[in-house]
Every structure is written in C-alpha cells, then in structure tokens.
Amino acid sequence: MSDKPQREIALGISGGIGAYKTPELVRELVRSGVKVTAILTRNAEAFVAPLTLQTLTGEPVIRGLYDLSGNTDVEHIALSRRIGLLAVAPATAATLARFAQGLAQDFLSTFFLAVSCPVLVAPSMNTRMWLHPATQANLTLLRSRGVRVLEPSVGELACGETGSGRLPEPRDIAAEIMRLLDRRESWSGETVLVTAGPTREYLDPARILTNPSSGRMGYAVAEEALLRGAKVILVTGPSSLNEPWGAEVVRVETTEEMRTAVMEALPRSTWVIKAAAPADFRPRRLSREKSPKDSLTQLDLEATPDILAEISRRKNGQKVVGFSTGTSDYLEAARRKMHEKGLDLVVANRVDEPGAGFGAPTNRVVILGADGSQEVLPLLPKREVAARLLDRLELLRTPI
Ligand SMILES: Cc1cc2nc3c(=O)[nH]c(=O)nc-3n(C[C@H](O)[C@H](O)[C@H](O)COP(=O)(O)O)c2cc1C
C-alpha cells in the first residue's frame, strides 16, 4: 500500500431535506482536488437531481442496487477498494438504522458493509427524530464500530422547528472529509493527556460553583489527536458531549478529582493539553445538609489546587500546553500564565467575544509560543482550531 492518502471518496446521499446542500458540498470537494462518486438512495432522488450530481462530480451516479446504468458490479467493487472514505451526507434516521443493523437493503447500505475505508456520517433530521432513543442507540452502535459521526448543528430546521438536527454547512462537512482523507499517523507513539470541560464544587448537596465550559474545545483536541494516531487520555469534567471514539476517558466532577486523574495519567503521557476550565474556588467547608438561603449570601471560599502548576513541577520531559481565557487583557494574562507555569505553548482566547470562548461551537484564539511566537487565528469551528493547534505542536516535536 502506498503512503499517499487516497483522495477519492464515495458520497452517499440519503432522502433527507439536507440533501439540497450536497451539490455545494460536491463543489467544495472537487475544488479541493477530491474525486467524488455520488451514491443516491431512491428517496434522495426526490430531493436532489442525479443529473446535478453527475455534472458536478464528472462521474456516473450510482442510484439503485439493481440499476447499474453503465457501471458493472466489478467497477463497484473496484470503487470500494479505491476510495479513502465513504461519507454520507445527509444520513437519514432510516439509513443510520440500516447501517447499524447491517441491513443491506439498497446500494448504499450494501456498499457500507463492503467497504474497509473509514466511514463518516453526517446525520440530519427533525430534532425529535434525532433525540429519539432508537436513533441515539443506532449512533452509539455505529460509533462503537469506528464510524465517525459529524454532529448536526443547532438552528432552524426545514420543518419550521428550531433545535438540533441541521446538516452542517457544506464547507464544514468538506473540511471534516479533507481531514479524514489527509489523515496521517503523525502522532503515533505519542500519548496525549487532554483535559476538558468545567469542574463543579459543591456548596451543599443542592448547589454548585462552576462555569459555562461545555468541553467542546478539549473534546475537539482529543478527536484531532486520535485522528493523527495518538493514544489519548481524556480527563473530563461534566459534559453532555459524546466521548471521542478510541480515547481512554476519565470522568471527574471536582477540581481535586481532576487533579488526581491528571497526576495518575501524567507519567504515561508525552503531551499534556489542558483545555479544561476547572473551578478555581471551592467552599472552605462543604455542608452535608442543604444550607438555608440566608446563610449563602457570604461565601467562605478557598482556592482549588493549581493543576497546571503541579504539572510543571512534576513533568518529566512532557510538553505542556495550556489554555488561557480572559477579557480585554487576555494576551497579557496568557503570556504571564505561560511564564509562571513553564508552558511550551499557550492558547489565549477572549471569553467576551461573540462566537468565541465558553460553550460556543467556534473559537477565536491566539497561539503564543514560549519562543515569543504569536499566531492569530480567525474565528473557526473548534475542531479546526484543534487541527491548527496540533499542526503548530508538530513543529515543536520536530525542531528544524
Ligand atoms: C419532505 C421530507 C423531508 C424529510 N427529511 C428527512 C430528514 O431530514 N431526515 C430524515 O432522517 N428523514 C427525512 N425524511 C424521511 C425520509 O425521507 C424517510 O425516512 C426515508 O425512508 C429515508 O430513506 P433513505 O434513508 O433510504 O433515503 C423526510 C421525508 C420527507 C417527505
């Protein structure tokens, strides 16, 4: 096998309203030099014309299991061997169910069982269909078998409702496809310890101190490191995100628990990327009983353990990357943190900008190096920020 990534894919399109975005997706891919063969389910043809896809891909479109129109069986087997990726966008609830159950009922679901390349699905459907336990169980099964799931975005849906289930924008799907195609095992042999999410400090059994971190940035870093062949240990505070497939995940709640988990994993790691936002204060005394309201107007707090400072003291050759959040003086604060904690690199982000910081799917960051370098990134999806960060870290691994 050649090391050169195969820049040829099959694009499955199933019968969801999001199919109207696929011609644009094909254009993005073709522009990036990817050869695309479109595979339409019968129902997809109600949403997007085969002729449109055939014209944009420049390849015959595969339509039905028994309608090979010009393609022979042998060519399809050859296609399954040639492609570097099977991407399905949109993936309907029905198509996901067929994939999960191994029901080879049409060309796409038969092809899915036949390919040995990575598979990416981009589900898109009404929010209630998306949240239905049957759909979620099918996705869990598919993820456990290594299928990559591009989470749908939140917004206005074609049915008029607002919620989760929108097909991500073509350029974001194309970026994910390119990442999978260009996947290199450039981090194999490395163990990356990533922290993510907030922590919680209990005032009493019913009340907590925490922050709005969603875990998205850390999970994106973990996924990107996995994609590049690293072993990943993800220490995560409470987060509703799906666990990245293939990571060793340690779930914690308090900053002290995060500290313990990080210190346990540190000797096994070659990199530490601290994207978590641990609560930095906790009550000096935890009340076992729910406290009366008026007793909480004055809180007696103490600082939680400084995990990053302890990593700096205990590290033994690991490279350490921190995230620093701030407002107007965020760059100053990040530089200070880098020097005080002996970091190799710090990612600075403002938490008071629209679309950036806590909870947002996107982020705008500045990557500061201990060598004085400064890389300003535009507003990007967090997954893209993670990719750019790992690109930057690769330079630290192989100094020229
Ligand atoms: C107008 C319309 C829009 C639809 N949009 C979606 C959708 O976005 N996601 C989905 O899972 N199903 C959607 N469906 C239902 C699917 O078309 C249906 O489940 C079908 O069996 C899917 O077949 P396929 O997966 O083989 O293409 C829609 C149906 C109609 C009539």
The ligand as an SDF file (V2000), in Angstrom:
LIG
                    3D

 31 33  0  0  0  0  0  0  0  0999 V2000
  -40.1690   16.3100    2.7970 C   0  0  0  0  0  0  0  0  0  0  0  0
  -39.4610   15.2440    3.5790 C   0  0  0  0  0  0  0  0  0  0  0  0
  -38.3130   15.5590    4.2610 C   0  0  0  0  0  0  0  0  0  0  0  0
  -37.6320   14.5790    5.0020 C   0  0  0  0  0  0  0  0  0  0  0  0
  -36.4950   14.9260    5.6700 N   0  0  0  0  0  0  0  0  0  0  0  0
  -35.8640   13.9830    6.3890 C   0  0  0  0  0  0  0  0  0  0  0  0
  -34.6650   14.3190    7.1040 C   0  0  0  0  0  0  0  0  0  0  0  0
  -34.1760   15.4510    7.0440 O   0  0  0  0  0  0  0  0  0  0  0  0
  -34.0550   13.3590    7.8290 N   0  0  0  0  0  0  0  0  0  0  0  0
  -34.5550   12.0710    7.9020 C   0  0  0  0  0  0  0  0  0  0  0  0
  -33.9520   11.2600    8.6080 O   0  0  0  0  0  0  0  0  0  0  0  0
  -35.6630   11.7370    7.2320 N   0  0  0  0  0  0  0  0  0  0  0  0
  -36.3280   12.6440    6.4860 C   0  0  0  0  0  0  0  0  0  0  0  0
  -37.4580   12.2970    5.8110 N   0  0  0  0  0  0  0  0  0  0  0  0
  -37.9330   10.9120    5.8750 C   0  0  0  0  0  0  0  0  0  0  0  0
  -37.1070   10.0170    4.9490 C   0  0  0  0  0  0  0  0  0  0  0  0
  -37.2280   10.5020    3.6110 O   0  0  0  0  0  0  0  0  0  0  0  0
  -37.5980    8.5850    5.0580 C   0  0  0  0  0  0  0  0  0  0  0  0
  -37.3070    8.0850    6.3670 O   0  0  0  0  0  0  0  0  0  0  0  0
  -36.9740    7.6820    4.0330 C   0  0  0  0  0  0  0  0  0  0  0  0
  -37.3850    6.3370    4.2890 O   0  0  0  0  0  0  0  0  0  0  0  0
  -35.4630    7.7410    4.0430 C   0  0  0  0  0  0  0  0  0  0  0  0
  -34.9580    6.8290    3.0750 O   0  0  0  0  0  0  0  0  0  0  0  0
  -33.4030    6.6820    2.7240 P   0  0  0  0  0  0  0  0  0  0  0  0
  -32.6520    6.7400    4.0160 O   0  0  0  0  0  0  0  0  0  0  0  0
  -33.3290    5.3460    2.0950 O   0  0  0  0  0  0  0  0  0  0  0  0
  -33.0620    7.7500    1.7770 O   0  0  0  0  0  0  0  0  0  0  0  0
  -38.1490   13.2550    5.0480 C   0  0  0  0  0  0  0  0  0  0  0  0
  -39.3060   12.9500    4.3320 C   0  0  0  0  0  0  0  0  0  0  0  0
  -39.9490   13.9190    3.6210 C   0  0  0  0  0  0  0  0  0  0  0  0
  -41.2010   13.5410    2.8530 C   0  0  0  0  0  0  0  0  0  0  0  0
  1  2  1  0
  2  3  1  0
  2 30  2  0
  3  4  2  0
  4  5  1  0
  4 28  1  0
  5  6  2  0
  6  7  1  0
  6 13  1  0
  7  8  2  0
  7  9  1  0
  9 10  1  0
 10 11  2  0
 10 12  1  0
 12 13  2  0
 13 14  1  0
 14 15  1  0
 14 28  1  0
 15 16  1  0
 16 17  1  0
 16 18  1  0
 18 19  1  0
 18 20  1  0
 20 21  1  0
 20 22  1  0
 22 23  1  0
 23 24  1  0
 24 25  2  0
 24 26  1  0
 24 27  1  0
 28 29  2  0
 29 30  1  0
 30 31  1  0
M  END
$$$$
